[in-house]
């Protein structure tokens, strides 16, 4: 019995989360800013129509935001994570196998024939909207790559937010209209390369010989081509892109004028980076910390960095924080007002391939790994009451989050209030 893949994708996810609890934002231009109010990471369709680009720096766009009356929100990832969990929980009721791809995307895998797929997808979409308030688009196809293409069509062309690519005629017709750069797994560099060779559409890519794909692209690209031909062959591991280095940095809301004001944000950055490190089952062999003052104050500008090798490599957050704090102490300069700091974890290697050391306990299979596994398991299941180290601080007031909404679903003291006259 063949499998059918339905890709569920939340529309303008972060903006839609804000609209769930503030219906007055519907049909209004809305943007959500990144951590520390740095740049635009989510836009409503109305904001897109006004020409607001993704990734636009906030400080450069303030004037147009005010002129066009665009509503601006700081990222509220606790709220977004909880709503994502509710969307995925609702979707899981319609399949025995749900593969979560990102915070706002998941594949529903159905066994059976092509019959009733359109109807089933419409039911899922309506139920998610009813139970969570989130608008979603769903693309249905015999492979994940085609389901991604179907979802792209559902967002751009479909009236009801659902589109199926199930018969050969429909597949050929729409792949011929889909730009090659919109295909899952074909990034900007590959798309530019293909365009230089006259391959402009997904249909043209699908019909290229295997030998040419092998010679000019990658094995994963060949799997993408097979998927466009209706042959399922992409596994979750194929979509995993392990990082070679992990960086976390922020600009402070106000200048840090003593070393104690730097310890907490550095600890929080290390905790964030080490969580990503463990999620790809890696350990870190080198930690680097950098500090800088306001670069626009040229007469007092100061920037410096320092790093340290870790033997054995580790993903244990307390050890990484201790190393980072020593580095902060080594490069801290009295009398400076620090505006930005960051950490970089590099020399990454798999936990499984990490070698044992004679006098030092390796991270793999240690008590430290077991403790971190417990912490990560808890935090992945809970979007509130997360476990964290005291070194990270409680207030974390070094962030710029001037436009942040309440955490309506995870804090009793921030529940939505409805006032009836």
C-alpha positions in Angstrom: 0.0 0.0 0.0 1.5 3.4 -1.0 2.1 6.3 1.3 0.7 9.8 0.8 2.5 12.8 2.3 0.5 15.9 3.5 2.7 18.9 4.4 1.0 21.1 6.9 2.5 24.6 7.1 1.3 27.5 9.3 0.8 30.7 7.4 3.0 33.6 8.5 3.4 31.7 11.7 4.6 34.2 14.2 2.2 36.9 13.0 -0.7 34.5 13.1 0.2 33.6 16.7 -0.1 37.3 17.6 -3.4 37.5 15.7 -5.0 34.6 17.7 -5.0 36.7 20.8 -5.5 40.1 19.1 -8.2 39.7 16.4 -8.0 43.5 15.7 -4.7 42.7 13.8 -6.5 40.8 11.1 -6.2 42.3 7.7 -3.7 44.8 9.1 0.1 45.0 8.3 2.0 43.2 11.1 5.7 42.3 11.5 7.5 40.3 14.2 11.1 41.1 15.1 13.9 38.8 16.0 15.4 38.3 19.4 16.6 41.7 20.7 14.3 43.5 18.2 17.0 43.2 15.6 15.3 42.5 12.3 12.0 41.4 10.7 11.5 37.6 10.9 7.8 37.3 10.1 5.4 39.5 8.0 1.7 39.5 7.3 0.6 39.5 3.7 -0.4 43.1 4.1 3.2 44.0 5.3 4.6 42.1 2.4 2.4 44.1 0.0 3.9 47.2 1.4 7.4 46.0 0.4 8.8 45.1 3.8 11.6 42.6 3.1 12.4 39.6 5.3 15.4 40.3 7.5 15.1 44.1 7.2 16.8 45.8 10.2 14.3 47.4 12.6 16.2 50.6 13.0 16.2 51.2 9.3 12.4 50.6 9.0 11.0 52.5 11.9 10.0 55.5 9.7 8.1 53.3 7.2 6.5 51.3 10.1 5.2 54.6 11.6 4.1 56.0 8.2 2.3 52.9 7.1 0.9 52.2 10.5 2.5 48.7 10.6 2.0 46.9 13.9 5.3 45.7 15.4 5.8 42.9 17.9 8.9 41.5 19.6 9.5 37.8 19.2 7.6 35.8 21.9 9.0 32.3 21.4 7.4 30.9 24.6 4.0 31.7 23.2 4.9 30.5 19.7 6.4 27.2 20.9 3.2 26.5 22.9 0.9 27.2 20.0 3.1 25.1 17.7 2.7 22.2 20.2 -1.1 22.6 20.1 -1.1 22.7 16.3 1.0 19.5 16.1 -1.1 17.8 18.7 -4.3 18.5 16.7 -2.7 17.3 13.5 -1.5 14.1 15.1 -5.1 13.1 15.6 -5.4 12.6 11.8 -2.4 10.3 11.3 -0.6 7.4 12.9 2.7 9.0 11.8 3.5 12.7 12.2 6.9 13.9 11.3 7.6 17.4 12.7 9.9 19.3 10.3 10.1 22.7 12.0 8.2 24.9 14.5 5.5 25.6 11.9 5.7 22.6 9.5 4.9 18.8 9.8 4.3 15.9 7.4 1.2 13.8 8.0 1.9 10.4 6.5 -1.2 8.5 5.3 -1.4 4.9 4.1 -3.8 4.2 1.3 -5.0 5.3 -2.0 -5.3 8.8 -3.5 -9.1 8.9 -2.9 -10.4 11.4 -0.4 -7.0 13.0 0.2 -8.3 16.5 -0.7 -11.3 16.0 1.6 -9.1 14.7 4.5 -6.7 17.7 4.1 -9.6 20.1 4.2 -10.9 18.5 7.4 -7.4 18.8 9.0 -7.1 22.4 8.1 -10.6 23.3 9.4 -9.9 21.4 12.7 -6.6 23.1 13.3 -8.2 26.5 12.6 -11.1 25.7 15.0 -9.0 24.3 17.8 -6.0 26.6 17.7 -7.0 29.6 15.7 -4.1 29.1 13.3 -4.5 29.3 9.5 -2.5 26.6 7.7 -1.9 25.5 4.1 -1.6 21.8 3.2 0.0 20.2 0.2 -0.6 16.6 -0.6 1.5 14.4 -2.9 3.1 10.9 -3.1 6.6 12.3 -2.0 7.8 14.9 0.5 9.4 17.0 -2.1 6.2 17.1 -4.2 4.2 17.8 -1.0 6.4 20.8 -0.5 5.7 21.9 -4.0 2.0 21.3 -3.5 2.1 23.4 -0.3 3.8 26.3 -2.2 1.0 26.1 -4.8 -1.6 26.0 -2.0 -0.2 29.2 -0.5 0.1 31.1 -3.8 -2.8 29.8 -5.9 -5.4 27.9 -3.9 -8.4 29.6 -2.6 -9.0 27.2 0.3 -5.4 26.6 1.3 -5.2 23.0 0.1 -3.7 21.5 -3.0 -3.0 18.0 -4.2 -0.4 16.8 -6.7 -1.4 13.2 -7.1 -2.0 12.5 -10.8 0.8 12.7 -13.5 -1.0 15.3 -15.6 -1.4 17.7 -12.7 2.1 17.1 -11.5 3.6 18.0 -14.9 1.4 21.0 -15.3 2.3 22.6 -12.0 6.0 21.6 -11.9 6.3 23.4 -15.3 5.0 26.5 -13.5 7.1 26.2 -10.4 10.5 28.0 -10.4 13.4 25.6 -9.7 14.5 27.8 -6.8 11.2 27.0 -4.9 11.9 23.3 -4.8 12.8 21.9 -1.4 16.5 21.3 -1.1 17.5 23.6 -4.0 19.1 26.6 -2.4 20.1 29.9 -3.9 23.5 28.7 -5.1 22.1 25.5 -6.7 19.3 27.5 -8.3 21.7 30.0 -9.8 23.8 27.1 -11.1 20.8 25.4 -12.7 19.6 28.6 -14.2 22.9 29.1 -15.9 22.4 25.7 -17.5 18.9 26.7 -18.7 17.0 24.7 -16.0 14.4 27.2 -14.9 11.5 25.1 -13.7 11.0 22.1 -11.5 9.8 20.1 -14.5 13.0 20.7 -16.3 15.0 19.6 -13.3 12.9 16.4 -12.9 13.7 15.5 -16.5 17.4 15.9 -16.3 19.5 12.6 -16.6 20.7 11.0 -13.4 24.3 11.1 -14.6 24.2 14.9 -15.1 22.8 15.4 -11.6 25.4 13.2 -10.0 28.2 14.9 -11.9 27.1 18.5 -11.2 25.2 18.4 -7.9 25.0 16.1 -4.9 23.5 12.8 -3.9 20.8 14.6 -1.9 20.0 16.6 -5.1 19.6 13.3 -7.0 17.1 12.1 -4.3 15.3 15.4 -4.8 15.0 14.6 -8.6 13.7 11.1 -7.9 11.1 12.6 -5.5 10.0 14.9 -8.2 9.4 11.8 -10.3 7.2 10.4 -7.6 9.7 8.0 -5.9 9.8 8.5 -2.1 13.4 8.4 -0.9 14.1 11.3 1.4 14.4 10.3 5.1 14.5 12.7 8.1 18.2 12.3 8.3 18.6 13.6 4.7 17.1 16.9 5.8 19.4 17.3 8.8 22.1 19.9 8.4 24.6 19.6 11.3 26.4 22.9 12.0 30.2 23.1 12.0 30.0 25.9 14.5 27.3 27.4 16.7 27.1 31.1 17.4 24.9 33.0 19.8 25.2 36.8 20.1 23.0 39.8 21.0 23.1 43.5 21.3 22.3 44.6 24.8 19.3 46.8 25.6 21.7 49.0 27.7 25.5 49.1 28.0 27.1 46.7 30.5 29.5 48.8 32.6 30.9 46.1 34.9 31.9 42.5 34.5 29.1 41.1 36.7 26.6 42.5 34.1 28.3 40.3 31.4 28.3 37.0 33.2 24.6 36.4 33.0 24.1 37.0 29.3 27.2 35.0 28.4 25.9 32.1 30.5 22.5 32.4 28.8 24.1 32.5 25.3 26.2 29.4 26.2 23.1 27.6 27.4 21.3 28.4 24.2 24.2 27.3 22.0 24.9 24.1 24.0 21.2 23.1 23.7 21.6 23.3 19.9 24.9 21.4 20.2 23.2 18.5 22.0 20.3 18.5 19.6 22.6 17.4 16.8 24.4 15.0 19.2 27.7 16.8 19.1 30.4 17.9 21.5 32.4 21.1 21.5 36.2 21.2 21.5 36.7 25.0 21.4 34.9 27.9 23.1 35.3 31.5 22.0 33.9 34.7 23.6 33.9 38.2 22.2 33.0 41.6 23.6 32.5 44.9 22.0 31.5 48.5 22.9 29.3 50.7 20.8 31.1 50.9 17.4 29.6 54.3 16.7 31.6 55.8 19.6 34.9 55.6 17.8 36.9 57.5 20.4 36.1 54.8 23.0 35.6 51.8 20.8 37.0 48.5 22.2 36.5 45.0 20.9 38.3 41.8 21.9 37.9 38.0 21.8 39.5 34.9 23.4 39.1 31.2 23.1 40.1 28.0 24.8 40.5 24.4 23.8 38.4 21.8 25.8 39.9 18.4 26.5 37.9 16.3 26.5 35.3 17.9 24.2 31.9 18.4 26.0 28.3 19.5 25.7 27.9 19.9 29.4 26.5 23.4 29.9 28.0 24.2 33.4 31.5 23.3 32.1 31.0 25.5 29.0 29.8 28.4 31.1 32.8 28.1 33.4 35.1 28.2 30.4 33.3 31.2 28.9 33.4 33.2 32.2 37.1 32.7 32.4 37.4 34.0 28.9 35.3 37.1 29.8 37.5 37.8 32.7 40.6 37.6 30.5 39.4 40.2 27.9 37.3 42.5 30.1 38.6 46.1 30.1 37.6 48.4 32.9 35.9 51.7 32.1 34.1 50.4 28.9 30.4 50.3 28.3 29.8 47.0 26.4 27.0 47.0 23.8 27.3 43.5 22.4 28.7 40.1 23.3 28.7 36.6 21.8 29.9 33.0 22.1 31.0 30.6 19.4 31.2 26.8 19.9 33.5 25.2 17.3 35.7 22.2 16.6 32.5 20.1 16.8 32.4 16.4 16.6 29.9 13.6 17.0 29.3 12.4 20.5 29.6 8.8 19.2 33.0 9.4 17.6 34.5 11.3 20.5 37.5 9.4 21.8 38.1 8.4 25.4 40.8 10.0 27.5 43.1 8.4 30.1 42.7 10.8 32.9 39.6 12.8 32.0 36.1 11.4 31.7 34.6 11.8 28.2 31.1 13.3 27.9 29.7 10.2 26.1 27.9 7.9 28.6 28.9 10.1 31.6 26.7 11.4 34.4 27.0 14.8 32.8 25.4 13.5 29.6 22.6 11.8 31.5 21.8 15.0 33.4 21.8 17.1 30.2 19.5 14.5 28.5 17.0 14.8 31.4 17.1 18.6 31.1 16.7 18.6 27.4 13.9 16.0 27.5 12.0 18.1 30.0 12.5 21.4 28.2 11.4 19.8 24.9 8.1 18.7 26.4 7.4 22.0 28.3 7.2 25.5 26.9 7.0 26.9 30.4 8.6 26.2 33.7 11.8 25.3 31.8 14.9 24.1 33.7 17.8 26.5 33.5 21.0 27.3 35.4 21.0 30.1 38.0 24.0 31.5 36.2 21.7 32.5 33.3 19.8 34.9 35.6 16.1 35.4 36.2 15.2 38.8 34.7 17.3 38.6 31.6 16.7 42.4 31.2 19.6 42.8 28.8 17.3 42.0 25.8 15.5 44.7 23.7 11.9 43.5 23.7 9.9 46.7 23.7 7.0 45.3 21.7 6.5 41.9 23.3 3.0 40.5 23.8 2.0 38.5 26.9 2.6 34.7 27.2 -1.1 34.1 27.1 -1.0 30.3 27.2 1.8 29.6 29.7 1.6 32.1 32.5 -1.3 32.5 34.9 -0.5 36.1 35.5 -0.6 36.8 31.7 -3.8 35.2 30.8 -5.9 37.0 28.2 -8.4 39.4 29.8 -11.8 40.1 28.3 -13.6 43.1 29.6 -17.3 43.2 29.1 -19.1 46.5 29.5 
